[in-house]
């Protein structure tokens, strides 16, 4: 990155807090349900959550495994999410204790493990598309970090295990997500707060889409994502629409 690289709001506490509340949106609830249905955590397994945020998918994994995972690791570039993981650990049953942990990691530069075949599964919710890389030589944004992250996930997964993740469709309509969310407005106890959260996500969503048009972030067609997964070594690749049709949900297996 150069010193003129534009600001990355994902590192800011305010942005992290804005997206904490997306779990209240009907579109996100749909995505969470669809993602959870594709997860298959077995007792004694080790799982990785990339871009974990407040840990909604970690909760889903823990619950679906009956609290029998050997390890559950959440990675996120926003250090503030460590506080959410503390609360998450206190609310899970049975208590995960040291089996649940959070690490502040910028996965644009890789994963913090040197070995191979370490995890029984990996999951990510609307996060890996923000792996960013800037070419000094070409003075432009590239897909190198995105492609490299797919290879990294493949490296740390055990053979025969799956990577389940969601990414936004090209030119996602945040307005459509917001309109979909209005069904939850009438049931919200604090309606002004609900609208404030929607505005925050809509504002950051506009920034994300502008940066994606520059090539910094990656809202890609499903066919392109499938090709990248294949190039990284994955097989048995499936996808479907979710998140008010504004996201692809993918499932791929390490050969």
Backbone as a ProteinNet text record, in pm:
[ID]
protein_1_A
[PRIMARY]
XXXXXXXXXXXXXXXXXXXXXXXXXXXXXXXXXXXXXXXXXXXXXXXXXXXXXXXXXXXXXXXXXXXXXXXXXXXXXXXXXXXXXXXXXXXXXXXXXXXXXXXXXXXXXXXXXXXXXXXXXXXXXXXXXXXXXXXXXXXXXXXXXXXXXXXXXXXXXXXXXXXXXXXXXXXXXXXXXXXXXXXXXXXXXXXXXXXXXXXXXXXXXXXXXXXXXXXXXXXXXXXXXXXXXXXXXXXXXXXXXXXXXXXXXXXXXXX
[TERTIARY]
83.1	0	88	41.2	113.1	55.6	127.9	80.1	-42.6	-70.6	-188.7	-309.7	-293.5	-405.5	-523.5	-642.5	-758.1	-790.9	-859.8	-892.1	-975.2	-944.7	-1022.1	-1109.7	-1238.3	-1329.1	-1352.8	-1319.2	-1338.9	-1258.6	-1152.8	-1069.8	-1128	-1229.8	-1283.7	-1391.4	-1391.7	-1492.5	-1633.3	-1649.9	-1783.1	-1840.2	-1756.7	-1802.4	-1836.4	-1750.7	-1777	-1910.5	-1937.6	-2062.6	-2182.6	-2165	-2275.7	-2317.8	-2221.3	-2254.1	-2284	-2260.7	-2305.7	-2457	-2525.7	-2671.7	-2737.5	-2658.9	-2721.8	-2795.6	-2763.3	-2832.1	-2981.1	-3021.7	-3163.2	-3240.1	-3168.8	-3234.3	-3287.1	-3407.2	-3461.3	-3369.5	-3305	-3216	-3099.4	-3044.3	-2933.5	-2980.8	-3098.6	-3151.3	-3167.9	-3211.8	-3222	-3085.2	-2985	-2849.9	-2793.2	-2815.8	-2767.2	-2830.1	-2960.6	-3030.6	-2977.7	-2960.7	-2911.9	-2768.8	-2684.8	-2546.5	-2539.6	-2616.6	-2616.5	-2659.7	-2754.6	-2803.3	-2693.2	-2593.1	-2483.9	-2363.6	-2369.6	-2259.6	-2278	-2167.9	-2174.9	-2065.6	-2065.7	-1961.3	-1979.2	-1875.8	-1880.3	-1810.4	-1850	-1784.1	-1633.2	-1558.7	-1413.7	-1346.6	-1424.1	-1367.1	-1312.1	-1229.2	-1173	-1226.4	-1284.1	-1343.9	-1287.6	-1292.5	-1239.6	-1347.7	-1364.1	-1459.8	-1382.8	-1382.4	-1308.9	-1399.3	-1353.7	-1436	-1554.6	-1526	-1629.8	-1723.9	-1682.7	-1768.7	-1801.3	-1928.3	-1971	-1986.6	-1965.8	-1964.5	-2094.8	-2181.9	-2309.6	-2289.5	-2197.4	-2173.5	-2101.7	-2018.8	-1955.1	-2061.1	-2158.3	-2267.4	-2342.5	-2367.3	-2438.4	-2359.2	-2228.6	-2144.2	-2144.4	-2131.5	-2127.2	-2259.2	-2367.5	-2499.4	-2523.8	-2489.6	-2515.7	-2428.9	-2311.7	-2223.9	-2259.9	-2358.8	-2393.8	-2287.9	-2209.4	-2103.6	-1987.3	-1967.3	-1865.9	-1743.8	-1729.9	-1612.3	-1488.2	-1375.3	-1249.4	-1192.3	-1220.3	-1169.4	-1253.2	-1276.1	-1350.7	-1280.6	-1224.7	-1142	-1208.3	-1229	-1281.7	-1172.5	-1162.4	-1064.3	-1136.4	-1086.8	-1145.8	-1043	-1048.6	-954.9	-990.7	-1116.5	-1162.5	-1140.8	-1044.5	-1010.2	-1126	-1218.2	-1331.6	-1414.9	-1412.4	-1493.4	-1447.9	-1329.7	-1285.4	-1382.1	-1439.1	-1535	-1661.5	-1703.6	-1821.7	-1796.1	-1673.7	-1642.2	-1639.3	-1601.5	-1607.2	-1751.2	-1842.4	-1983.7	-2037.9	-1992.8	-2037.7	-1999.2	-1876	-1829.3	-1906.7	-1953	-2028.6	-2171.7	-2220.3	-2361	-2380.7	-2272.9	-2285.9	-2299.6	-2368.5	-2386.7	-2361.7	-2274.2	-2192.4	-2085.3	-2032	-1931.6	-1809.7	-1766.3	-1653.3	-1517.3	-1509.5	-1383.3	-1275.9	-1161.7	-1051.5	-1073.1	-1180.4	-1204.7	-1254.8	-1301.4	-1344.3	-1245.2	-1191.5	-1098.5	-1109.5	-1066.8	-1070.5	-929.1	-898	-769.6	-790.9	-722.1	-726.1	-629.9	-685.5	-605.2	-657.3	-565.3	-599.3	-572.9	-678.5	-655.9	-616.9	-609.3	-557.7	-412.2	-341.2	-200	-177.3	-285.7	-272.9	-328.8	-317.4	-367.3	-249.9	-273.3	-163.4	-121	-120.1	-72.3	18.8	123.6	219.2	194.7	121.5	100.4	-12.9	-39	-146	-241.6	-361.1	-458.7	-489.3	-523.6	-541.6	-686.6	-779.4	-918.1	-1013.5	-1123.2	-1227.4	-1334	-1321.1	-1415.8	-1385.8	-1430.9	-1415.7	-1544.7	-1578.2	-1699.4	-1667.4	-1744.5	-1726.6	-1856.5	-1895.2	-2017	-1990.6	-2003.3	-1988.6	-1859.3	-1747.9	-1622	-1504.6	-1485.1	-1362.1	-1352.8	-1464.7	-1464.1	-1388.1	-1354.2	-1283.6	-1134.1	-1082.4	-937.5	-883.1	-791.8	-747.5	-597.5	-559.8	-418.5	-398.4	-295.6	-265.1	-129.2	-123.5	1	74.7	190.3	271.8	320.4	358.9	413.4	309.8	185.4	80.3	-6.6	10.9	-67.4	-217.3	-257.6	-399.3	-429.7	-558.8	-603.5	-607.6	-576.3	-575.6	-656.7	-674.4	-740.8	-641.4	-515.3	-412.1	-443.2	-486.9	-515.4	-636.9	-737.2	-857.3	-821.9	-747.3	-706.8	-615.8	-526.2	-435.2	-508.4	-614.6	-691.1	-760.8	-813.9	-875.9	-773.8	-651.7	-546.7	-509.3	-508.2	-475.6	-579.6	-706.9	-813.7	-799.4	-772.7	-753.4	-636.7	-530.3	-412	-442.5	-517	-537.4	-652	-733.9	-840.8	-787.2	-848.3	-815.2	-881.7	-822	-882.9	-1024	-1113.6	-1251	-1341.4	-1287.5	-1369.1	-1412	-1502.1	-1568	-1540.8	-1549.3	-1546.9	-1684.4	-1757.7	-1890.5	-1880.7	-1916.7	-1900.3	-2001.6	-2025.6	-2113.4	-2038.3	-2075	-2018.6	-2131	-2118.7	-2222.9	-2217.5	-2333.7	-2343.4	-2284.1	-2253.7	-2207.9	-2312.6	-2265.9	-2352.9	-2471.4	-2445.3	-2556.1	-2642.8	-2770.5	-2865.5	-2887.5	-2817.6	-2836.9	-2976.1	-3031.6	-3168.2	-3267	-3242.8	-3331.4	-3319.6	-3196.3	-3177.5	-3249.4	-3237.7	-3304.4	-3455.7	-3507.7	-3652.6	-3699.9	-3620	-3651	-3652	-3565.3	-3553.6	-3672.7	-3746.2	-3855.7	-3965.2	-3965.1	-4062	-4031.9	-3905.1	-3868.3	-3884.4	-3912.9	-3925.6	-4042.4	-4155.1	-4275.7	-4265.5	-4181.6	-4165.7	-4050.3	-3972	-3857.7	-3906.6	-3845.8	-3884.1	-3836.8	-3720	-3664.3	-3652.3	-3760.8	-3770.8	-3669.7	-3644.1	-3546	-3405.8	-3376.1	-3246.9	-3235.8	-3344.2	-3346.7	-3316.6	-3380.9	-3358.3	-3215.3	-3160.5	-3023	-2924.7	-2950.7	-2865.6	-2873.8	-2995.7	-3012.6	-2934.7	-2940.9	-2870.1	-2720	-2667.9	-2525.5	-2478.5	-2553.7	-2516	-2530.4	-2634.3	-2653	-2536.7	-2491.2	-2381.3	-2252	-2219.6	-2098.9	-2114.3	-2236.4	-2260.2	-2228.7	-2259.9	-2226.7	-2077.1	-2003.3	-1857	-1802.9	-1855.5	-1809	-1830.4	-1947.1	-1976.4	-1887.6	-1861.7	-1773	-1632.8	-1584	-1450	-1446.2	-1555.5	-1560.8	-1551.9	-1612.7	-1605.7	-1463.3	-1380.8	-1240	-1155.4	-1212.6	-1136.7	-1074.2	-1095.2	-1038	-1105.2	-1237.9	-1314.7	-1375.7	-1436.8	-1463	-1606	-1695.7	-1832.2	-1835.5	-1815.3	-1788	-1904.5	-1914.8	-2015.6	-1987	-2092	-2077.1	-1980.9	-1983	-1895.7	-1748.5	-1719	-1581.4	-1535.9	-1623.5	-1589.5	-1565.6	-1649.7	-1632.4	-1496.6	-1457	-1327.4	-1212.4	-1225.9	-1120.5	-1110.8	-1224.6	-1223.3	-1157.9	-1189.6	-1129.5	-978.3	-934.7	-791.7	-720.5	-791.6	-732.5	-727.1	-795.4	-790.4	-919.4	-1024.2	-1152.3	-1229.6	-1318.9	-1404.2	-1545.7	-1636.9	-1775.9	-1833.2	-1820.8	-1858.9	-2007.1	-2077.7	-2220.6	-2242.7	-2350.5	-2385.8	-2536	-2586.5	-2725.7	-2734.4	-2850.2	-2873.1	-2934.1	-2901.7	-2959.2	-2949.3	-2977.5	-2962.7	-3044.5	-3174.3	-3263	-3210	-3149.6	-3090.3	-2972.6	-2911.3	-2797.6	-2665.9	-2668.3	-2545.7	-2551.2	-2433.2	-2416.6	-2368.9	-2425.2	-2375.8	-2308.3	-2179.7	-2101.3	-2065.6	-2051.2	-1998.6	-1901.6	-1779.9	-1676.4	-1597.1	-1544.6	-1474.7	-1328.4	-1241	-1099.2	-1086.9	-1026.4	-1017.2	-948.2
-119.2	0	126.2	230.5	355	445.3	549.4	642.2	719.4	713.4	782.7	689.3	565.5	471.8	528	530	586.2	509.1	575.1	519.3	391.8	297.4	174.3	182	208.6	226.4	97.6	-17.1	-143.1	-146.7	-68	-66.3	22.3	101.4	199.4	139.3	178	129.6	166.9	286.7	332	244.1	204.4	115.8	-21.7	-71.5	-202.3	-202.1	-97	-88.1	-79.3	-10.3	2.8	-133.4	-219.7	-350.1	-455.1	-422.5	-511.6	-531.1	-423	-423.9	-485.3	-526.8	-581.5	-712	-776.7	-901	-881.1	-753	-724.5	-717.3	-709.2	-692.3	-826.4	-827.2	-951.3	-1012.6	-929.5	-982.1	-1057.2	-1002.6	-1070	-1197.7	-1193.9	-1314.8	-1426.6	-1389.1	-1488	-1545.4	-1459	-1503.5	-1591.1	-1552.9	-1632.2	-1771.4	-1776.6	-1905.6	-1991.9	-1930.6	-2005.6	-2055	-1970.7	-2009.5	-2122.5	-2108.5	-2210.8	-2346.2	-2345.4	-2470.9	-2544.4	-2471.3	-2531.8	-2567.3	-2538.8	-2570.2	-2709.7	-2780.3	-2916.7	-2939.7	-2862.2	-2878.3	-3007.8	-3088.8	-3213.9	-3199.5	-3276.3	-3270.8	-3291.9	-3209.4	-3221.1	-3147.5	-3080.5	-3010.2	-2873.5	-2821	-2685.7	-2603	-2487	-2403.4	-2261.2	-2199.5	-2064.7	-1976.2	-1855.2	-1756.7	-1633.2	-1605.5	-1491.8	-1369	-1258.1	-1138.2	-1160	-1208.6	-1260.4	-1155.2	-1026.5	-923.8	-955.2	-946.8	-970.6	-1118.4	-1207	-1349.8	-1423.6	-1374.1	-1442.5	-1582	-1593.9	-1725.6	-1817.8	-1761.3	-1842.7	-1899.7	-1817.9	-1866.6	-1980.7	-1962.4	-2065.3	-2195.7	-2186.2	-2304.7	-2375.8	-2296.4	-2354.2	-2424.7	-2358.2	-2414.7	-2541.4	-2537.7	-2652.2	-2771.9	-2747.4	-2856.5	-2909.1	-2847.4	-2886.5	-2845.8	-2743	-2697.1	-2793.5	-2874.7	-2979.5	-2952	-2829.4	-2798	-2792.1	-2834.4	-2828.5	-2687.7	-2614.2	-2477	-2401.4	-2274.6	-2186.3	-2051.5	-2011.6	-1891.5	-1788.2	-1667.5	-1557.3	-1458.8	-1421.6	-1323.3	-1200	-1082.1	-959	-847.3	-754.5	-642.7	-537.5	-536	-438.4	-495	-439.4	-490.3	-478.9	-385.4	-366.5	-493.8	-578.6	-700.5	-797.4	-776.5	-860.1	-848.7	-730.2	-711.7	-793.3	-799	-878.9	-1026	-1070.9	-1211.6	-1245.7	-1150.1	-1174	-1199.5	-1116.2	-1133.8	-1262.6	-1293.4	-1415.1	-1537.5	-1540.5	-1653.6	-1672.9	-1563	-1569.8	-1616.4	-1605.6	-1637.5	-1776.8	-1841.8	-1972	-2083.9	-2188.9	-2305.2	-2431.7	-2520	-2503.9	-2397	-2340.9	-2235	-2282.5	-2206.8	-2250.7	-2232.8	-2138.7	-2108.5	-2079	-2145.8	-2114.4	-2171.5	-2246	-2303.1	-2198.4	-2084.7	-1974.5	-1860.6	-1811.6	-1699	-1608.2	-1485.5	-1382	-1334	-1308.7	-1252	-1135.4	-1025.4	-910.2	-938.4	-962	-1002.4	-931.9	-878.8	-828.1	-941.1	-1011.4	-1128	-1090.3	-960.8	-919.2	-962.2	-977.4	-1015.1	-1161	-1238.8	-1380.5	-1420.5	-1547.8	-1603	-1629	-1618.9	-1625.4	-1766.3	-1859	-1994.9	-2036.4	-2108.9	-2151.3	-2293.4	-2372.8	-2511.9	-2532.5	-2658.4	-2696.9	-2793.5	-2806	-2906	-2889.4	-2766.7	-2735.2	-2733	-2698.1	-2674.2	-2770.3	-2799.9	-2887.2	-2810.8	-2680.6	-2600	-2452.7	-2374.3	-2229	-2165.3	-2052.1	-1980.8	-1832.1	-1759.1	-1614.3	-1551.5	-1443.2	-1373.3	-1234.4	-1217	-1085.7	-1016.8	-1090.6	-1035.3	-1052.8	-1171.5	-1193.9	-1104.9	-1049.8	-960.2	-830.7	-805.5	-683	-702.2	-818.7	-836.2	-742.3	-653.5	-549.3	-554	-524.8	-519.9	-413	-332.1	-223.8	-249.7	-246.6	-268.1	-135.4	-124.1	-2.8	10.9	-102.3	-98.3	-51.3	-100.7	-67.5	48.6	89.9	198.9	174.5	55.2	21.6	-87.6	-101.8	-209.5	-340.1	-450.3	-580.9	-681.6	-800.9	-911.7	-1004	-963.3	-1051.9	-1096.1	-1002.9	-1038.4	-1130.8	-1105.1	-1189.7	-1331.1	-1342.5	-1473.6	-1543.6	-1464.9	-1522.2	-1573	-1503.6	-1546.3	-1679.5	-1696.6	-1825	-1938.3	-1912.6	-2014.4	-2040.5	-1934.7	-1949.1	-2033.9	-2008.4	-2087.7	-2233.3	-2255.3	-2392.4	-2458.3	-2385	-2439.7	-2486.7	-2408.1	-2441.3	-2539.7	-2564.7	-2662.8	-2804.7	-2897.9	-3038.5	-3090.7	-3189.6	-3246.3	-3297.9	-3269.5	-3315.5	-3223.6	-3112.5	-3019.6	-2900.7	-2819	-2716.9	-2573.6	-2487.3	-2342.7	-2290.9	-2233.9	-2177.4	-2027.1	-1948.9	-1803.8	-1730.3	-1605.8	-1519.9	-1396.1	-1346	-1224	-1150.4	-1021.7	-944.7	-963.8	-951.1	-957.7	-830.3	-828.8	-704.7	-593.7	-473.5	-357.3	-387.6	-429.3	-461.7	-339.9	-362.6	-254.8	-245.9	-153.6	-136	-81.5	-8.1	40.7	-74	-178.7	-295.6	-365.7	-373.3	-432	-347.5	-214.2	-125.1	-135.9	-144.6	-158.5	-289.7	-395.2	-524	-514.3	-427.7	-414	-342.2	-268.3	-189.8	-278.1	-405.5	-495	-514.2	-490.6	-501.8	-373	-263.5	-133.4	-132.8	-189.4	-180.2	-263.6	-366.6	-448.7	-402.7	-306	-257.4	-179.5	-205.7	-136.3	9	31.2	167.2	204.1	261.6	282.5	383.6	490.9	589.4	528.5	447.7	379.3	283.4	215.1	122.8	197.4	313	392	444.8	480.2	526.9	419.9	296.4	185.5	163.8	172.7	157.3	264.5	386	496.2	472.3	423.4	398.4	293	184.9	79.7	126.5	208.1	260.7	353.5	434.9	528.7	453.1	356.2	277.4	190.7	145.4	66	143.4	273.1	356	365.7	379.7	383.5	251.7	140.3	10.3	-8.1	32.8	14.7	104.7	225.9	315.2	256.4	202	143.4	16.5	-59.2	-179.7	-143.5	-32.8	10	44	83.4	113.3	-12.9	-126.6	-250.4	-278.8	-191.3	-211.5	-329.5	-334.1	-444.9	-524.2	-639.5	-736.3	-789.1	-719.6	-766.6	-831.8	-961.4	-1032.4	-1120.2	-1149.3	-1245.4	-1384.4	-1463.8	-1598.6	-1682.7	-1665.2	-1744.2	-1711.7	-1585.5	-1545.4	-1604.1	-1600.8	-1656.7	-1806.6	-1874.5	-2018.8	-2048.2	-1968.2	-1987.2	-1966.5	-1866	-1838.3	-1950.9	-2003.5	-2115.3	-2238	-2262.4	-2375.6	-2358.3	-2237.1	-2209.5	-2226.9	-2200.9	-2215.7	-2361.1	-2450.8	-2592.7	-2651.2	-2570.2	-2620.4	-2695	-2782.1	-2859.1	-2865.2	-2931.4	-2944	-2808.1	-2711.5	-2573.2	-2551.9	-2498.6	-2466.6	-2322.5	-2262.4	-2128.8	-2105.3	-2011.1	-1970	-1823.5	-1762.4	-1624.2	-1617.7	-1509.6	-1484.2	-1333.9	-1291.3	-1150.8	-1060.2	-1089.6	-1015.3	-1014.7	-1127.5	-1145	-1052.3	-1001.2	-911.3	-977.5	-1107.8	-1180.6	-1321.7	-1371.7	-1512	-1586.3	-1703.1	-1792.7	-1910	-1932.2	-2036.1	-2146.6	-2266.6	-2379.8	-2453.9	-2475.6	-2541.3	-2635.2	-2740.9	-2845.9	-2852	-2872.1	-2897.2	-3040.4	-3058.5	-3190.9	-3288.4
0	0	0	-62.7	-60.2	46.7	78.7	180.4	134.3	4	-47.9	-58.5	-14.3	-18.7	59.4	0.8	70.5	197.1	285.5	416.4	405.4	492.3	502.1	627.1	607	720.3	798.3	738.1	810	939.2	948.1	1067.8	1177.9	1144.9	1238.9	1327.6	1453.2	1547.1	1502.5	1447.9	1408.3	1298.4	1203.7	1095.9	1151.7	1240.6	1301.3	1373.8	1449.3	1523.8	1429.9	1318.4	1223	1169.9	1145	1089.1	1196.3	1323.4	1429.5	1421.4	1387.7	1394.3	1271.8	1171.6	1051.7	1080.8	1194.3	1226.3	1249.1	1271.7	1292.3	1160.2	1048.7	919.2	867.4	811	753.8	648.6	567	463.2	525.9	633.5	699.7	768.7	827.7	891.2	788.8	668	560.4	527.7	515.3	482.6	593.7	718.4	830.7	830.9	805.2	800.1	686.2	568.7	453.1	475.2	534	559.8	661.5	769.6	873.9	819.5	726.4	668.2	592.7	543.9	469	557.1	684.4	775.4	833.9	850.3	903.8	1009.5	1117.3	1220	1299.3	1301.3	1375.6	1509.8	1610.1	1740.7	1728.3	1799.8	1798	1684.2	1600.4	1486.3	1521.7	1431.6	1443.9	1327.5	1358.1	1255.4	1259	1141.8	1123.1	1064	1120.9	1070.9	1027.1	895.9	840.9	831.9	893.3	896.7	988.2	1108.5	1198.3	1254.6	1254.4	1312.1	1456.6	1490.9	1628.6	1660.4	1563.6	1591.1	1569.2	1481.2	1457.3	1399.3	1305	1246	1343.9	1429.1	1532.9	1627.2	1661.2	1745.8	1675.6	1545.6	1470.3	1467.4	1447.9	1446	1581.2	1687.8	1822.2	1854.9	1820.6	1849.6	1768.7	1639.8	1553.2	1590.2	1647.1	1689.4	1826.9	1891.8	2027.3	2128.1	2093.3	2183.4	2192.6	2088.5	2094.1	2005.8	1955.1	1874.7	1963.4	1908	1981.7	1979.1	1870.5	1858.4	1756.8	1787.3	1699.4	1701.3	1587.4	1579.7	1489.8	1540.1	1462.1	1427.5	1300.7	1254.8	1203.5	1241	1189.2	1200	1104.5	1103.6	1207.6	1253.1	1352.8	1492.8	1565.6	1698.4	1796.3	1771.8	1862.4	1876.5	1776	1780.8	1889.4	1944.8	2055.9	2173.5	2195	2304.4	2279	2153.6	2120.3	2146.9	2121.1	2144.1	2291.9	2374.3	2518.3	2561.9	2512.2	2545.7	2484.5	2363.4	2297.7	2379.9	2424.7	2502.9	2631.8	2689.7	2815	2793.3	2670.2	2642.6	2583.9	2538.8	2475.6	2578.7	2537.3	2624.2	2542.5	2594.6	2714.9	2694.8	2803.8	2791.1	2712	2612.2	2529.5	2596.4	2692.2	2759.7	2654.9	2663	2571.6	2431.3	2410.2	2277.4	2178.1	2225.9	2140.3	2156.2	2045.6	2056	1934	1955.1	1852.2	1824.8	1697.5	1660.6	1565.2	1591.1	1501	1386.2	1268.9	1153.1	1028.1	949.8	817.2	718.6	678.1	592.9	450.8	420.9	290.6	272.9	385.1	377.7	415.6	427.3	455.2	589.9	621	746.4	841.7	972	1070.5	1109	1013.5	1038.9	925.3	958.8	856.5	809.6	887.2	851.8	752.6	722.6	631.7	701.1	644.1	691.1	840.5	880.1	1021.4	1066.9	976.8	1016.5	946.4	1015.9	961.6	883.9	877.7	802.1	819.3	723.3	729.4	680.3	739.1	702.6	696.3	618.6	610.7	561.5	624.6	586.8	533.3	402.3	336.7	378.3	372.2	422.3	327.6	268	192.5	69.1	26	-90.6	-63.9	62.6	98.5	115.9	75	70	-37.8	0	-93.9	-118.8	-241.5	-278.3	-385.1	-365.3	-459	-521.8	-653.7	-726.1	-743.9	-679.7	-694.5	-838.1	-897.8	-1032.9	-1133.6	-1117.6	-1212.2	-1166.9	-1040.1	-981.9	-997.2	-956.2	-961.1	-859.9	-827.2	-740.3	-818.6	-750.9	-816.6	-734.4	-789	-719.3	-649.7	-641.5	-587.4	-444.6	-359.4	-220.3	-211	-292.5	-295.8	-339.1	-449.7	-499.6	-398.8	-338.3	-240.1	-117.7	-76.7	39.5	12.5	-106.4	-140.7	-132.4	-178.8	-169.1	-23.6	57.2	199.1	271	242.7	305.2	263.6	135.4	86.7	160.4	185	251.6	393.1	468.6	610.4	632.4	531	545	528.6	599.3	582.2	454.9	389.7	268.2	295	202.3	213.7	293.5	344.6	423.4	338.7	393	311.8	357.4	258.9	280.8	239	334.7	309.3	330.4	230.2	242.1	155.4	191.6	112.8	68.1	-47.8	-105.1	-178.1	-188.8	-257.1	-407.7	-470.6	-616.3	-675.6	-805.2	-868.9	-853.9	-822.6	-805.5	-713	-589.6	-498.2	-470.4	-457.3	-428.3	-278.1	-212.2	-68.1	-40.6	-139.8	-123.6	-113.5	-191.3	-185.6	-50.3	2	134.5	239.3	224.4	319	310.7	189.3	173.1	233.4	212.1	272	423.8	477.5	622.8	684.9	604.8	661.7	721.7	682.3	745.1	892.7	930.3	1071	1148	1076.6	1143.4	1241.5	1200.2	1282.5	1409.2	1407	1526.2	1614.2	1565.4	1643.6	1765.6	1880.7	2002.7	2001.1	1943.9	1935.9	1788.5	1736.3	1591.7	1539.1	1612.5	1566.7	1563.6	1662.4	1665.1	1547.3	1515.3	1402.3	1272.9	1253.8	1132.7	1127.8	1245.4	1251.1	1207	1246.9	1205.7	1054.5	1002.3	857.6	782	832.5	766.6	770.3	882.7	893.9	794.8	784.2	690	545.5	518.3	383.4	346.2	443.2	415.5	386.3	469.5	444.8	320.2	293.6	174.6	47.7	46.1	-68.3	-89.7	19.7	11	-44.2	4.7	-40.4	-190.4	-239.1	-380.9	-467.5	-420.5	-496.4	-506.2	-395.6	-396.2	-481.5	-482.7	-565.3	-713.3	-752.1	-891.8	-932.8	-835.9	-863.7	-870	-829.6	-826.1	-691.3	-593.6	-460.5	-390	-395.4	-339.7	-454.6	-424.3	-529.5	-524.4	-593.5	-613	-750.8	-753.9	-878.5	-921.6	-1051.4	-1098.9	-1042.5	-1030.3	-974.1	-1057	-1189.6	-1275.2	-1247.9	-1221.6	-1191.9	-1059.2	-959.7	-828	-839.6	-915.8	-936.3	-999.6	-1097.6	-1163.2	-1065.5	-980.1	-881.7	-778	-736.1	-641.7	-704.5	-830.7	-901.1	-911.9	-944.5	-955.8	-822.5	-711.4	-578.4	-533.7	-606.9	-573.9	-521.2	-513.8	-461.4	-569.6	-523.9	-613.8	-555.8	-626.6	-582.3	-541.6	-629.7	-600.1	-630.1	-531.2	-545.2	-501.9	-553.8	-505.1	-520.3	-444.4	-451.2	-410.2	-437	-397.6	-257.8	-185.4	-54.1	-27.7	95.2	134.1	41.3	31.3	-59	-202	-242.8	-375.1	-401.8	-296.1	-311.5	-272.1	-250.2	-216.3	-271.5	-308.8	-343.2	-219.1	-195.8	-93.5	-163.7	-132	-197	-97.9	-151.5	-76.6	-167.1	-118.2	-198.2	-109.4	-168	-94.5	-133.4	-32.6	-62.8	-109.1	-224.1	-284.3	-189.6
[MASK]
+++++++++++++++++++++++++++++++++++++++++++++++++++++++++++++++++++++++++++++++++++++++++++++++++++++++++++++++++++++++++++++++++++++++++++++++++++++++++++++++++++++++++++++++++++++++++++++++++++++++++++++++++++++++++++++++++++++++++++++++++++++++++++++++

